[in-house]
């Protein structure tokens, strides 16, 4: 399952509870 974590200026996605992928809207 995919968990969406709302951050300040970026969003982080925890996929399969294995690794954390953060995307920065530059």
C-alpha positions in Angstrom: 0.0 0.0 0.0 1.1 3.6 -0.6 1.1 6.2 2.2 1.1 9.9 1.3 2.8 12.2 3.7 2.0 15.9 3.3 5.0 18.1 3.9 5.8 21.8 3.6 6.8 22.4 0.0 7.3 18.8 -1.0 5.5 15.5 -0.9 7.0 12.2 0.3 5.7 8.8 -0.6 6.4 5.7 1.5 6.0 2.7 -0.9 5.7 -0.8 0.4 7.1 0.5 3.7 10.5 -0.2 2.2 11.9 3.1 1.0 11.0 6.8 1.1 10.6 8.7 -2.2 10.4 12.5 -2.0 9.6 14.7 -4.9 10.5 18.4 -4.9 8.4 20.6 -7.1 11.3 22.7 -8.3 
